[in-house]
Amino acid sequence: MAYRDSPEIPGMRRIDGGAFRMGSSHFYPEEAPERTVRVDSFRIDESPVTNRAFAAFVAATGYRTLAEIPPDPKQYPGLAPELALAGSLVFSPPAGPVDFADPLGWWEFRPGADWRHPAGPDSDIAGLEDHPVVHVAYADAEAYARWARKALPTEAEWEYAARGGLDGADYSWGDTLAPNGAILANYWVGEFPVRHDGEGGFSRTTPVGRYPANGHGLFDMIGNVWEWTRDWWALPTPHRKADGSCCVPRNPRGGQARDSHDPATPDVRIPRRVLKGGSQLCAANYCQRYRPAARHPQPVDSATSHIGFRCVKRDR
């Protein structure tokens, strides 16, 4: 299949604008309602930003990611000063069954974990140069995008690109997760989080391009790592004109920062942005979010071992 390169920007693909069905009514309530929206043409990175590319950014700018800087206890009431350590959350496979209501059953905060040390201070990215960069908070992704003279995608742009021209399909490749048994993305195969039957025995990132591209020539839009978008988290609503009639919104955006906080933790006033695409930790028995319509609210100050990003450039 021939893809449309963006000749003046190597490594990007041009996506012609158009209308598509955004969201889904088949899976999780935060994806509904399914609605028609329109986006303008744009260019998007053909893969997530890699460790190699992020290292070039850091070498050129001296940038330090959020995970490399100890948090200020004044910004986190109740945080003991001795616990204000630089680090990040790392997936840690448990020895046995866990309570899905408590993600700490498989997540561990590791001091010294960051993009250079993805599994903790004793790890490094040697041999992982072409894997997606991880342990990047929203501000880190935005800083890279500015340096690269690009931007982060909106949720609508990201989803439109991820669908690869298959409007309304559940997955980027059709309506079946594993057609004829083929694994078409890096997601958890087996019983999460205790048994992984896929590549490597348990799930970590894989090199970008390890799995087939979608219909737009884009790699890893599904699985491998969650990806930041620029939209503040909000539940989708149908767009209506002042007279109550429905219309097709153009280049829709998310909510407002002030409304994006987690209502379950009213004392934690950290706004959340939309993540898209699922990761290597999404499984059939937990978090079936390896789909274009899937979405997740992520606090902007959070960095983990399964969050990355890619960039866009807009024609306008």
Backbone bond lengths (Angstrom), bond angles and torsions (degrees), N, CA, C in turn:
res aa  C-N    CA-C-N  psi(-1)  N-CA   C-N-CA  omega(-1)  CA-C   N-CA-C  phi
1 M - - - 1.463 - - 1.528 109.34 -
2 A 1.305 116.48 136.57 1.464 121.10 179.44 1.525 109.64 -89.61
3 Y 1.330 115.77 134.82 1.453 121.24 178.96 1.519 109.13 -112.03
4 R 1.318 114.77 157.21 1.463 120.07 -178.53 1.523 109.66 -93.08
5 D 1.310 116.66 98.59 1.458 120.77 173.93 1.519 109.99 -66.21
6 S 1.346 115.29 154.25 1.454 120.32 169.74 1.528 105.64 -97.52
7 P 1.337 119.14 95.78 1.466 121.48 -165.77 1.521 113.84 -59.56
8 E 1.344 117.16 -31.86 1.457 118.00 -178.19 1.529 112.12 -83.61
9 I 1.324 116.77 -7.83 1.464 121.06 -179.64 1.525 108.08 -133.07
10 P 1.321 118.63 86.17 1.470 120.75 -178.55 1.529 110.79 -55.91
11 G 1.325 114.89 142.30 1.458 119.98 178.09 1.505 114.31 85.61
12 M 1.340 117.31 5.10 1.456 121.04 176.32 1.530 109.29 -119.22
13 R 1.319 115.75 156.08 1.452 122.12 176.80 1.527 108.72 -119.15
14 R 1.311 115.66 139.78 1.460 119.95 176.38 1.521 109.64 -85.26
15 I 1.320 116.15 130.63 1.454 122.57 177.39 1.522 107.55 -112.77
16 D 1.321 117.13 114.38 1.456 120.47 178.40 1.527 109.89 -68.70
17 G 1.329 116.07 135.78 1.454 120.36 -178.60 1.516 112.48 -63.25
18 G 1.324 115.34 163.95 1.456 120.24 179.32 1.510 110.73 169.59
19 A 1.318 115.31 179.85 1.461 122.14 178.07 1.523 109.25 -98.25
20 F 1.339 116.15 148.62 1.460 120.22 177.61 1.525 109.32 -154.67
21 R 1.324 114.83 165.83 1.457 120.52 176.90 1.523 109.00 -88.11
22 M 1.306 115.98 113.60 1.455 122.69 -178.38 1.527 109.46 -97.90
23 G 1.336 115.82 142.49 1.452 119.98 178.99 1.515 112.26 88.65
24 S 1.339 115.20 -177.15 1.457 121.39 -178.63 1.519 109.26 -154.94
25 S 1.309 116.13 147.71 1.465 121.17 174.42 1.522 111.51 -109.22
26 H 1.347 117.41 11.01 1.464 121.78 -173.61 1.522 114.07 -101.03
27 F 1.331 118.80 -12.56 1.458 119.26 -170.47 1.535 111.92 -126.28
28 Y 1.326 118.88 -93.43 1.452 121.76 -173.02 1.521 110.84 -105.82
29 P 1.353 117.12 146.81 1.471 119.67 -173.54 1.521 114.01 -61.82
30 E 1.332 118.63 -29.10 1.465 119.88 -177.79 1.526 112.91 -72.37
31 E 1.338 117.49 -5.76 1.462 121.55 178.13 1.532 111.69 -92.62
32 A 1.311 116.67 -14.90 1.463 121.33 -176.71 1.532 110.28 -97.04
33 P 1.347 117.06 156.35 1.462 126.86 5.50 1.522 112.16 -83.93
34 E 1.315 115.66 156.78 1.457 120.04 170.77 1.525 107.53 -70.52
35 R 1.338 116.73 129.99 1.460 120.12 -174.31 1.521 109.96 -145.20
36 T 1.310 116.34 154.55 1.459 121.51 179.34 1.524 109.51 -90.79
37 V 1.326 116.03 129.77 1.459 121.83 176.42 1.529 108.06 -134.19
38 R 1.320 115.78 168.00 1.461 121.42 -179.63 1.524 109.41 -128.99
39 V 1.325 116.44 139.69 1.462 120.98 174.45 1.516 109.30 -125.90
40 D 1.336 116.14 151.34 1.453 121.70 174.94 1.526 110.03 -80.37
41 S 1.315 116.00 167.66 1.462 120.60 178.88 1.530 110.48 -64.45
42 F 1.343 115.62 148.72 1.462 121.30 178.05 1.522 108.71 -158.96
43 R 1.308 115.71 169.51 1.454 122.36 174.81 1.526 107.63 -112.89
44 I 1.314 116.46 145.94 1.458 120.50 -177.54 1.525 109.75 -138.80
45 D 1.320 116.30 144.92 1.462 120.76 176.85 1.523 110.04 -56.16
46 E 1.314 116.73 137.16 1.460 118.92 -177.96 1.519 112.50 -74.17
47 S 1.332 118.03 -12.10 1.463 121.33 176.90 1.524 108.60 -148.97
48 P 1.334 117.45 166.20 1.463 118.55 172.88 1.529 110.54 -60.20
49 V 1.315 115.76 155.35 1.465 120.77 175.91 1.527 108.53 -62.54
50 T 1.317 116.09 130.79 1.464 121.21 -175.17 1.526 111.81 -93.18
51 N 1.331 114.31 168.12 1.464 119.45 173.66 1.521 111.01 -58.51
52 R 1.321 116.99 -37.81 1.467 120.79 179.98 1.533 110.19 -61.50
53 A 1.338 116.66 -47.32 1.463 120.54 -178.53 1.522 111.23 -67.79
54 F 1.317 117.04 -40.20 1.460 119.93 -179.16 1.527 110.61 -68.12
55 A 1.330 116.77 -35.98 1.464 120.26 176.56 1.519 111.22 -62.30
56 A 1.336 117.63 -36.77 1.469 120.81 177.59 1.524 110.14 -64.69
57 F 1.314 116.80 -40.56 1.464 121.79 176.56 1.519 110.94 -61.06
58 V 1.318 117.50 -47.62 1.466 121.40 -179.48 1.525 110.75 -64.47
59 A 1.341 117.05 -41.23 1.462 120.32 179.34 1.527 111.30 -62.96
60 A 1.323 117.05 -34.88 1.463 121.04 -177.55 1.523 112.79 -79.42
61 T 1.327 116.84 -26.64 1.467 119.81 -171.43 1.510 114.97 -118.80
62 G 1.335 117.71 -19.06 1.466 120.12 -173.60 1.517 113.16 73.63
63 Y 1.308 117.17 17.54 1.463 121.77 -175.62 1.532 111.70 -63.08
64 R 1.334 115.86 141.38 1.469 122.68 173.75 1.520 108.43 -115.67
65 T 1.314 116.06 129.77 1.455 120.82 -179.68 1.525 110.48 -76.14
66 L 1.323 114.32 164.10 1.462 120.30 -179.48 1.524 111.54 -59.31
67 A 1.322 117.09 -36.89 1.463 120.51 -178.95 1.525 112.39 -67.40
68 E 1.328 117.47 -17.47 1.463 121.25 -179.34 1.526 112.59 -91.62
69 I 1.326 116.86 -2.20 1.463 121.70 -175.90 1.524 109.61 -117.11
70 P 1.329 119.67 123.44 1.467 120.45 178.47 1.530 110.42 -58.60
71 P 1.329 117.95 136.81 1.470 120.22 -179.81 1.515 111.37 -68.53
72 D 1.326 115.77 152.01 1.456 122.16 176.72 1.526 108.49 -84.24
73 P 1.346 118.52 115.11 1.472 119.95 -178.89 1.523 113.22 -55.47
74 K 1.333 117.50 -25.69 1.464 119.95 -179.66 1.527 111.36 -65.45
75 Q 1.332 116.40 -26.53 1.460 120.30 -179.90 1.528 112.22 -87.03
76 Y 1.334 116.93 -7.30 1.462 121.53 -178.30 1.529 108.77 -131.96
77 P 1.327 116.36 81.58 1.467 119.94 -178.37 1.528 111.60 -54.08
78 G 1.328 115.09 132.25 1.455 120.40 -179.65 1.511 113.87 95.19
79 L 1.335 117.68 -11.42 1.463 120.33 178.79 1.522 109.80 -78.16
80 A 1.325 116.70 119.36 1.457 120.81 178.30 1.528 109.71 -65.90
81 P 1.328 118.13 134.73 1.475 120.64 -178.10 1.521 113.39 -52.41
82 E 1.339 117.15 -35.90 1.461 119.12 -178.26 1.531 112.15 -70.66
83 L 1.338 116.68 -13.24 1.462 120.37 177.99 1.521 112.26 -98.71
84 A 1.314 116.43 1.44 1.471 120.59 179.40 1.527 109.08 -81.45
85 L 1.328 115.52 78.00 1.456 122.08 -174.18 1.522 110.74 -115.97
86 A 1.319 115.26 144.78 1.460 119.33 172.68 1.522 108.81 -68.12
87 G 1.319 116.41 137.66 1.460 120.12 -179.63 1.508 110.67 165.23
88 S 1.318 115.85 -170.34 1.459 120.31 -175.52 1.522 109.42 -158.24
89 L 1.342 115.03 171.43 1.457 121.36 179.43 1.527 110.29 -85.94
90 V 1.325 115.75 133.08 1.458 123.17 -178.49 1.522 108.76 -124.32
91 F 1.310 116.43 135.50 1.461 119.86 175.27 1.518 109.58 -65.36
92 S 1.344 115.68 130.44 1.457 121.72 -178.64 1.521 108.43 -130.22
93 P 1.325 118.91 104.12 1.468 120.95 -175.92 1.523 111.42 -59.07
94 P 1.319 119.21 126.83 1.453 121.62 179.28 1.523 111.34 -76.86
95 A 1.318 115.57 163.78 1.460 120.48 -178.58 1.523 112.41 -80.15
96 G 1.341 116.25 -21.07 1.458 119.42 -177.38 1.500 111.74 -153.21
97 P 1.335 117.09 -169.12 1.470 121.26 -177.98 1.526 112.11 -57.22
98 V 1.316 115.42 149.84 1.459 121.48 -178.23 1.523 109.51 -130.40
99 D 1.325 115.33 165.44 1.453 122.34 174.10 1.518 107.99 -87.14
100 F 1.333 117.67 115.02 1.458 120.72 -177.29 1.526 112.19 -63.20
101 A 1.331 117.67 -16.34 1.458 120.19 178.10 1.523 112.06 -75.64
102 D 1.332 117.01 -9.93 1.465 121.30 -177.72 1.522 110.37 -125.39
103 P 1.342 117.57 91.60 1.475 120.27 -178.92 1.528 113.86 -60.32
104 L 1.330 118.09 -17.38 1.462 118.82 177.87 1.525 111.47 -66.46
105 G 1.326 116.48 -6.95 1.457 119.61 174.12 1.505 112.98 -68.38
106 W 1.330 117.34 -18.00 1.478 120.03 177.66 1.527 113.53 -136.38
107 W 1.322 117.61 3.36 1.459 121.07 174.52 1.522 109.82 -112.09
108 E 1.319 115.89 141.38 1.466 121.37 179.08 1.527 109.21 -135.29
109 F 1.337 116.66 129.00 1.461 119.27 172.79 1.522 107.93 -77.76
110 R 1.329 115.98 122.27 1.469 120.46 -178.93 1.520 109.77 -117.96
111 P 1.319 116.90 112.84 1.464 118.79 173.48 1.525 110.04 -56.83
112 G 1.316 115.97 135.58 1.454 120.33 179.78 1.512 114.56 90.05
113 A 1.336 117.82 -6.29 1.469 119.77 174.78 1.522 108.69 -77.84
114 D 1.308 116.83 130.76 1.467 121.91 177.21 1.521 107.67 -160.87
115 W 1.328 117.12 -170.33 1.466 118.87 -173.94 1.516 112.40 -63.87
116 R 1.327 117.56 -30.83 1.470 121.11 177.78 1.521 112.13 -79.38
117 H 1.321 116.54 -23.21 1.467 123.01 -175.53 1.530 108.08 -128.93
118 P 1.340 117.62 72.12 1.460 120.60 -168.04 1.525 115.62 -65.15
119 A 1.323 118.35 -24.58 1.462 120.57 179.27 1.521 112.18 -106.58
120 G 1.323 117.79 3.33 1.458 122.18 -177.93 1.510 111.08 130.59
121 P 1.337 117.53 176.82 1.470 120.82 -172.00 1.515 115.13 -61.26
122 D 1.330 118.15 -22.19 1.464 120.39 -179.28 1.532 112.54 -91.05
123 S 1.318 117.39 4.31 1.460 121.37 179.58 1.524 110.27 -106.38
124 D 1.311 116.66 168.78 1.461 120.73 175.41 1.523 108.95 -152.09
125 I 1.316 117.02 -177.57 1.469 120.77 -176.98 1.523 112.03 -106.44
126 A 1.328 117.45 17.17 1.461 119.84 174.30 1.524 108.83 -60.17
127 G 1.309 116.53 125.20 1.454 121.33 -177.00 1.521 113.75 85.63
128 L 1.335 116.41 -6.11 1.465 121.07 -179.65 1.526 111.28 -111.79
129 E 1.313 117.10 19.58 1.465 120.20 -175.33 1.521 112.90 -58.42
130 D 1.326 117.40 -31.26 1.460 120.61 -177.80 1.525 112.85 -101.54
131 H 1.329 116.47 13.94 1.461 121.38 171.22 1.535 108.70 -87.07
132 P 1.327 117.77 157.33 1.473 118.65 175.41 1.524 111.09 -62.00
133 V 1.322 116.49 140.31 1.448 119.66 172.51 1.526 108.19 -67.08
134 V 1.334 116.98 141.26 1.458 122.18 179.17 1.525 109.13 -129.56
135 H 1.320 115.83 -179.37 1.469 121.74 -175.46 1.527 111.04 60.08
136 V 1.331 115.75 38.95 1.462 120.49 176.27 1.525 108.71 -111.58
137 A 1.325 116.58 123.35 1.451 121.91 173.31 1.528 109.01 -79.45
138 Y 1.320 116.46 173.66 1.465 119.33 -176.71 1.527 111.91 -58.70
139 A 1.331 116.93 -44.64 1.465 120.07 -178.59 1.525 111.43 -61.47
140 D 1.326 117.01 -32.98 1.468 120.33 178.62 1.525 110.93 -66.98
141 A 1.334 115.80 -43.89 1.464 120.06 178.74 1.522 110.52 -64.08
142 E 1.311 116.79 -41.34 1.464 120.80 179.99 1.528 111.05 -65.84
143 A 1.336 116.88 -38.63 1.463 120.36 179.23 1.533 110.71 -63.63
144 Y 1.328 116.38 -42.56 1.467 119.30 177.34 1.527 110.50 -62.19
145 A 1.324 115.72 -44.73 1.470 119.48 -177.93 1.525 111.20 -59.96
146 R 1.325 116.99 -42.01 1.477 119.45 178.70 1.516 110.42 -63.18
147 W 1.328 116.87 -43.39 1.465 121.07 179.70 1.528 110.95 -60.94
148 A 1.328 116.18 -39.01 1.464 120.93 -178.73 1.526 112.44 -82.29
149 R 1.347 116.41 3.55 1.467 122.19 -177.59 1.530 110.82 57.88
150 K 1.298 114.57 41.30 1.455 122.53 177.02 1.524 108.21 -127.49
151 A 1.323 117.15 -162.71 1.460 122.63 178.75 1.520 108.11 -149.67
152 L 1.318 116.43 168.55 1.455 120.58 172.57 1.525 108.73 -86.95
153 P 1.327 117.42 146.11 1.466 119.52 -176.98 1.520 112.14 -73.33
154 T 1.323 115.89 154.61 1.454 119.74 166.81 1.527 107.39 -74.11
155 E 1.334 115.84 165.37 1.456 118.71 177.02 1.526 110.98 -61.25
156 A 1.331 117.20 -40.91 1.465 120.08 -179.03 1.522 111.35 -65.20
157 E 1.339 117.85 -43.03 1.463 120.35 177.76 1.521 110.27 -60.71
158 W 1.326 115.19 -45.73 1.466 119.53 -177.88 1.524 110.57 -60.77
159 E 1.337 116.77 -47.65 1.464 119.83 -176.97 1.525 111.62 -66.37
160 Y 1.316 116.33 -40.07 1.471 120.45 178.38 1.527 109.97 -59.84
161 A 1.323 116.88 -44.42 1.460 120.99 179.15 1.522 111.30 -66.54
162 A 1.338 116.53 -40.62 1.465 120.96 -176.77 1.524 111.90 -64.96
163 R 1.323 116.84 -30.51 1.459 119.48 -177.67 1.527 112.11 -69.43
164 G 1.300 117.97 -19.56 1.460 120.75 174.57 1.511 114.43 61.12
165 G 1.327 117.13 26.50 1.455 120.51 179.63 1.519 113.94 91.56
166 L 1.333 118.10 -4.08 1.470 121.47 179.63 1.522 108.68 -94.83
167 D 1.299 116.43 82.34 1.459 121.38 -175.41 1.524 111.00 -65.83
168 G 1.340 116.12 124.27 1.452 120.92 176.11 1.509 115.64 86.19
169 A 1.337 118.98 -6.01 1.464 120.83 179.39 1.529 110.35 -71.10
170 D 1.324 116.47 150.82 1.461 120.10 179.72 1.527 112.13 -67.64
171 Y 1.328 116.38 -38.30 1.466 121.55 -176.73 1.528 109.92 -119.66
172 S 1.302 116.43 169.99 1.461 119.79 -179.81 1.516 112.52 -67.34
173 W 1.330 117.20 -14.87 1.461 121.18 -175.76 1.529 112.08 -118.06
174 G 1.337 118.27 2.50 1.461 120.64 179.95 1.518 111.38 144.26
175 D 1.323 116.92 -155.31 1.459 121.09 -175.72 1.516 113.78 -105.70
176 T 1.329 118.13 6.30 1.464 122.49 178.81 1.515 108.99 -118.88
177 L 1.334 116.04 130.45 1.467 119.72 -176.14 1.525 111.90 -61.40
178 A 1.307 117.33 -49.82 1.474 121.04 -177.68 1.527 108.99 -127.64
179 P 1.329 118.77 78.89 1.468 120.92 -177.19 1.523 111.86 -60.18
180 N 1.322 115.53 124.80 1.469 121.59 -177.86 1.529 111.79 56.17
181 G 1.330 115.70 29.21 1.463 120.90 177.67 1.513 114.70 81.70
182 A 1.320 118.39 2.35 1.473 121.18 -177.39 1.520 110.78 -77.34
183 I 1.324 116.69 129.80 1.467 122.86 175.70 1.529 106.60 -91.13
184 L 1.333 116.73 113.90 1.461 121.20 -170.79 1.517 113.78 -106.51
185 A 1.325 117.59 7.79 1.462 121.54 177.79 1.517 108.08 -159.56
186 N 1.311 116.34 164.39 1.456 121.42 178.74 1.526 109.27 -86.25
187 Y 1.322 116.05 91.47 1.458 122.32 172.82 1.522 108.47 -129.43
188 W 1.315 116.40 172.53 1.470 121.02 -175.95 1.523 109.55 -75.46
189 V 1.323 115.87 122.84 1.459 122.08 177.01 1.524 107.79 -108.31
190 G 1.310 117.12 111.51 1.455 120.93 -176.21 1.510 110.37 127.85
191 E 1.326 116.42 -162.05 1.459 121.84 -177.49 1.531 110.10 -93.20
192 F 1.313 114.98 105.27 1.469 119.62 178.48 1.525 108.90 -71.51
193 P 1.355 117.82 141.57 1.472 129.14 -5.51 1.526 113.16 -103.16
194 V 1.335 116.85 21.20 1.467 118.78 -170.61 1.522 114.34 -103.03
195 R 1.331 118.54 -19.55 1.459 119.51 -178.17 1.519 109.79 -142.06
196 H 1.313 115.03 121.91 1.463 119.74 178.42 1.516 108.54 -118.57
197 D 1.331 116.06 121.66 1.456 121.27 -177.61 1.517 112.79 -100.69
198 G 1.329 116.46 6.51 1.450 119.96 -175.96 1.510 113.02 -94.03
199 E 1.316 115.06 -160.67 1.461 122.98 -176.31 1.519 111.27 -58.71
200 G 1.327 117.74 128.81 1.459 122.35 175.33 1.511 114.46 86.16
201 G 1.343 119.02 -1.99 1.454 120.06 178.22 1.509 113.57 86.17
202 F 1.318 118.08 -35.50 1.461 122.62 171.25 1.512 106.70 -150.07
203 S 1.309 115.53 161.84 1.466 117.64 -164.47 1.516 113.15 -88.15
204 R 1.323 115.55 126.28 1.458 124.31 168.00 1.529 106.14 -131.60
205 T 1.319 117.13 -175.37 1.456 118.98 175.97 1.527 110.03 -69.29
206 T 1.313 114.84 158.79 1.460 121.89 174.82 1.530 107.87 -123.66
207 P 1.317 118.69 160.01 1.464 119.90 178.75 1.525 110.65 -58.18
208 V 1.315 116.88 143.44 1.468 119.32 177.94 1.518 108.25 -62.36
209 G 1.325 116.51 140.37 1.450 121.00 -178.52 1.509 114.03 86.52
210 R 1.330 117.44 2.71 1.470 120.06 178.67 1.529 110.84 -65.44
211 Y 1.327 116.92 -30.38 1.468 121.89 -179.48 1.528 109.74 -111.58
212 P 1.335 118.15 162.21 1.471 119.92 -174.09 1.527 112.93 -61.29
213 A 1.320 115.54 149.78 1.458 121.72 174.64 1.525 109.62 -73.32
214 N 1.331 115.69 158.61 1.460 119.06 174.68 1.531 109.87 -82.85
215 G 1.325 116.84 -171.29 1.455 120.84 -175.36 1.507 114.77 -65.27
216 H 1.336 117.88 -14.76 1.466 121.54 176.51 1.531 112.16 -99.67
217 G 1.324 117.25 6.85 1.458 120.00 -179.27 1.514 113.51 78.21
218 L 1.326 117.57 24.41 1.465 122.45 -177.27 1.523 110.43 -104.69
219 F 1.315 115.35 134.34 1.456 121.33 -177.95 1.535 111.56 -100.54
220 D 1.326 115.27 144.76 1.472 122.32 171.10 1.525 113.55 60.17
221 M 1.317 117.89 28.41 1.455 118.74 171.10 1.524 109.82 -66.01
222 I 1.317 115.66 -24.55 1.452 122.07 178.83 1.522 108.30 -117.20
223 G 1.343 116.79 131.02 1.455 121.28 178.21 1.519 112.80 73.08
224 N 1.310 115.35 -169.75 1.467 126.06 -174.97 1.523 110.51 68.25
225 V 1.345 119.28 -75.91 1.468 120.54 174.88 1.524 109.65 -137.57
226 W 1.336 115.68 146.63 1.457 120.57 166.02 1.526 108.24 -61.44
227 E 1.332 116.89 154.48 1.467 120.03 -179.18 1.524 110.93 -129.64
228 W 1.337 114.58 134.99 1.462 121.10 178.46 1.532 110.95 -67.43
229 T 1.317 115.94 141.81 1.462 121.28 164.86 1.526 107.55 -119.69
230 R 1.328 116.86 168.41 1.459 120.35 -175.95 1.528 113.01 -84.78
231 D 1.336 117.82 -5.71 1.465 120.86 -174.17 1.521 112.32 -80.86
232 W 1.334 115.43 136.26 1.456 120.57 170.09 1.524 108.91 -69.63
233 W 1.329 115.52 145.46 1.460 120.69 -178.18 1.534 110.83 -66.28
234 A 1.317 115.56 134.63 1.466 123.03 172.08 1.516 106.97 -160.12
235 L 1.321 116.75 154.56 1.452 120.23 174.14 1.526 108.61 -76.70
236 P 1.327 117.55 136.28 1.470 119.50 -177.54 1.523 111.50 -68.88
237 T 1.306 115.14 146.59 1.457 121.88 175.77 1.521 108.75 -136.45
238 P 1.326 117.70 147.60 1.468 119.29 176.16 1.522 109.48 -62.10
239 H 1.336 116.11 141.67 1.461 120.34 -179.66 1.522 109.21 -87.18
240 R 1.324 116.34 130.18 1.462 119.78 -179.13 1.523 110.57 -130.22
241 K 1.323 115.34 147.73 1.443 121.49 176.20 1.529 109.75 -76.53
242 A 1.318 116.27 173.64 1.458 120.99 -178.02 1.520 111.89 -60.39
243 D 1.343 117.14 -29.94 1.463 119.40 -179.15 1.523 112.72 -85.98
244 G 1.343 115.94 5.24 1.454 120.25 177.11 1.503 115.13 91.01
245 S 1.328 118.39 -7.85 1.459 120.81 179.90 1.528 110.41 -77.68
246 C 1.295 115.44 154.94 1.466 119.62 -176.73 1.519 110.74 -88.35
247 C 1.255 118.46 154.22 1.463 123.35 177.94 1.515 108.87 -147.43
248 V 1.299 116.29 173.21 1.461 121.51 179.36 1.524 108.46 -101.01
249 P 1.336 118.54 108.90 1.466 119.60 -179.06 1.521 111.42 -68.98
250 R 1.324 115.77 147.21 1.457 121.91 179.33 1.524 109.03 -107.19
251 N 1.336 115.94 128.32 1.470 122.73 -179.61 1.536 111.30 50.53
252 P 1.343 117.37 57.92 1.468 119.48 -178.20 1.517 111.87 -64.68
253 R 1.298 115.05 152.10 1.460 123.17 177.08 1.517 109.09 -120.16
254 G 1.319 116.23 168.56 1.450 121.46 -179.13 1.513 112.17 -79.98
255 G 1.336 115.75 -151.73 1.450 120.88 -176.64 1.514 112.82 -86.10
256 Q 1.325 115.12 -149.67 1.452 123.04 179.03 1.527 109.20 -112.38
257 A 1.317 116.64 150.33 1.461 120.54 -179.14 1.520 111.13 -55.95
258 R 1.323 116.59 -42.07 1.472 119.83 -175.55 1.525 112.65 -65.51
259 D 1.336 116.67 -22.67 1.455 120.41 -178.47 1.523 112.96 -98.76
260 S 1.332 117.39 1.06 1.461 120.26 -172.80 1.522 113.49 -93.10
261 H 1.338 117.72 -0.75 1.459 120.17 -178.58 1.528 111.29 -66.96
262 D 1.306 116.09 156.11 1.460 121.86 -179.09 1.524 109.64 -76.57
263 P 1.347 119.60 115.71 1.462 120.55 -179.26 1.526 113.19 -65.29
264 A 1.345 117.07 -18.34 1.461 119.99 178.71 1.522 112.23 -76.39
265 T 1.338 116.77 -16.72 1.472 121.09 179.13 1.524 108.31 -130.49
266 P 1.337 117.93 71.67 1.465 120.78 -174.48 1.519 114.45 -62.54
267 D 1.337 117.64 -19.81 1.462 120.32 -179.64 1.527 112.41 -84.48
268 V 1.323 116.61 -10.67 1.468 120.74 -179.97 1.519 107.36 -102.94
269 R 1.319 116.05 102.74 1.471 120.94 -173.91 1.524 111.18 -96.45
270 I 1.330 115.50 57.38 1.460 121.40 178.44 1.529 107.89 -106.97
271 P 1.320 118.45 117.75 1.471 119.79 -178.94 1.520 111.52 -68.38
272 R 1.325 115.13 159.88 1.459 121.26 -175.20 1.525 110.87 -126.34
273 R 1.329 115.28 140.38 1.462 122.52 174.58 1.533 108.85 -106.48
274 V 1.328 115.08 165.12 1.455 120.99 -178.76 1.528 110.61 -86.00
275 L 1.332 115.61 127.26 1.464 121.99 169.09 1.521 108.51 -98.20
276 K 1.331 116.19 150.20 1.461 120.89 -179.31 1.531 111.09 -134.24
277 G 1.335 115.55 153.12 1.457 122.13 166.13 1.507 117.62 100.13
278 G 1.330 118.64 -13.68 1.449 118.88 -176.03 1.519 111.88 70.95
279 S 1.325 115.65 -177.39 1.466 119.81 -176.16 1.515 110.49 -147.19
280 Q 1.323 114.92 -172.63 1.464 121.07 177.10 1.521 112.29 -65.70
281 L 1.335 117.53 -9.82 1.466 121.24 -178.55 1.521 113.04 -100.12
282 C 1.322 118.63 -0.77 1.464 120.65 176.95 1.526 108.98 -78.41
283 A 1.334 115.37 136.61 1.462 120.40 -174.82 1.516 110.24 -140.89
284 A 1.337 115.88 164.59 1.458 120.10 179.52 1.522 111.61 -64.64
285 N 1.347 117.69 -29.62 1.463 120.47 -179.03 1.516 112.84 -95.06
286 Y 1.355 117.08 0.30 1.462 120.39 179.83 1.524 109.08 -162.85
287 C 1.325 117.03 126.62 1.463 121.53 174.58 1.529 112.93 59.48
288 Q 1.309 116.31 67.42 1.465 119.72 178.68 1.534 109.82 -78.61
289 R 1.314 115.14 60.12 1.462 119.44 -173.91 1.536 112.13 -109.74
290 Y 1.312 115.95 28.13 1.466 121.09 174.35 1.522 108.91 -88.98
291 R 1.341 116.03 57.06 1.460 123.02 -173.80 1.523 109.46 -145.43
292 P 1.337 118.07 152.66 1.467 120.19 179.15 1.522 113.99 -59.60
293 A 1.333 117.93 -36.66 1.466 120.69 -176.35 1.519 112.94 -77.83
294 A 1.316 117.94 -17.63 1.460 121.10 -174.77 1.526 110.86 -65.79
295 R 1.328 115.50 150.54 1.467 120.97 -177.47 1.517 109.41 -153.04
296 H 1.331 114.80 155.56 1.467 119.83 -177.84 1.523 109.30 -146.63
297 P 1.347 118.19 137.18 1.468 120.45 177.03 1.526 110.41 -85.26
298 Q 1.314 117.66 123.41 1.466 121.31 -177.15 1.520 110.55 -123.39
299 P 1.351 117.90 125.34 1.467 119.95 175.33 1.529 110.46 -56.66
300 V 1.312 116.45 137.83 1.465 120.35 -172.77 1.521 113.10 -66.82
301 D 1.334 117.25 -18.22 1.465 119.55 -178.98 1.522 112.41 -93.99
302 S 1.330 117.52 4.83 1.468 120.93 -175.35 1.518 111.50 -94.72
303 A 1.332 115.29 135.58 1.460 122.28 173.60 1.518 107.18 -129.94
304 T 1.302 116.80 137.86 1.464 120.59 -178.54 1.528 109.49 -140.09
305 S 1.326 114.67 175.88 1.464 120.15 -179.74 1.516 113.03 -81.04
306 H 1.346 118.01 6.66 1.473 118.35 178.28 1.533 112.37 -133.64
307 I 1.342 117.44 24.47 1.462 120.96 177.65 1.524 109.63 -121.40
308 G 1.329 115.73 128.63 1.454 122.67 175.27 1.523 109.86 -136.26
309 F 1.330 117.16 -150.90 1.462 120.01 -178.82 1.522 110.00 -170.76
310 R 1.335 115.70 167.36 1.456 123.66 168.40 1.522 107.44 -142.08
311 C 1.325 117.17 168.41 1.464 121.84 -171.84 1.520 111.75 -119.55
312 V 1.325 114.89 165.10 1.465 122.54 175.91 1.519 109.80 -131.12
313 K 1.328 115.32 163.77 1.457 123.08 165.78 1.519 106.58 -131.77
314 R 1.329 115.90 133.50 1.454 120.35 -176.03 1.523 110.50 -101.72
315 D 1.322 115.57 148.89 1.451 121.18 179.39 1.522 111.35 -68.82
316 R 1.319 117.05 -30.58 1.460 120.37 -176.26 1.511 111.31 -85.55
